[in-house]
Amino acid sequence: MEEFVQHFINGISLGSIYALIAIGYTMVYGILQLINFAHSDVYMIGAFTGYYFGNYISRLGWVTLPSWSAFFFTLACAMLVCGFLGFMIERFAYRPLRKAPKLNILITAIGISLFLEYTGQIVFGADPKVFPNLLNDVELFSSESGNVRISSFDIVILTVSVSLVVILNFIIFKTKLGKAMRATSFNDTWAALMGIPVDRIISYTFVIGSALAAAGGILVGIKYPKIEPLMGVMIGLKAFVAAVLGGIGNLTGAVIGALIMGLAEQFVVGYGSSTYRDALAFGILIVILLFKPAGLLGKFGVEKV
């Protein structure tokens, strides 16, 4: 039983990170009907932004490592950098192709993903980097047998993820920006006729989604402190599967799908074989596409062509 509880805790922690990345996929798809394959590489850029900021602010004497000030400063910087990167990707890569066939945009998304990955290898180097120690990992709880352990990193990851998701929900359902985003998602032509600046709203969507991916990169850095330029490939695929599992285009579904992915992966590792942890995502994707293509909370619709 204790082993089950420990895997459950680890799965929730991992699923929280998947959720931050999956939300970016589902937000962009909800508005543009586009799978932004470059999103996982924005997550990678967020991790490396945290790596460089975390090291240099310490050397400059702005903050001391490890500390809460270093963590929040690095997190904010990474979210700002990746938010700007998301804006640039939308503005110069996707916007000119918005009226083009969907296949053109899909190929462009794959091209941007490859560009970021291999530019990252040139700029950052292909060798893995050790993420700076922004926070101390303190054991908060341990069972008598030692099989159940809750660390401060688990609490930080869950708290930051939940806080960002709550803030996002507030923006979407309680602000004018969120109302404009929902209107644009429903029908961008009608939204434009109602005076909504559709181009600006779409840019905001990319900025918010990219900032959340950056937060995921920082949380992965403190939990699993080895980062490298291709780190976004597999976790991006898993986050995409989580978005599809929950019902792509549905924010709540993305969070639920991500938590299911995280729990399933941890239980496969704990009670099966770690060999299948990556294959599990594709197995879940195949099952969902076969039996419930719209996802758990998605709505099935027929597209007219």
Secondary structure, DSSP 8 states (H G I E B T S, - for coil): -HHHHHHHHHHHHHHHHHHHHHHHHHHHHHHH----TTHHHHHHHHHHHHHHHHHHHHHTTSS-SS-HHHHHHHHHHHHHHHHHHHHHHIIIIIGGGTTS-HHHHHHHHHHHHHHHHHHHHHHH-SS-EE----S---EEEE-TTS--EEEHHHHHHHHHHHHHHHHHHHHHHHSHHHHHHHHHHH-HHHHHHTT--HHHHHHHHHHHHHHHHHHHHHHHHHHS-EE-TTTHHHHHHHHHHHHHHH-TT-HHHHHHHHHHHHHHHHHHHHHS-GGGTTHHHHHHHHHHHHH-TT-SS--------
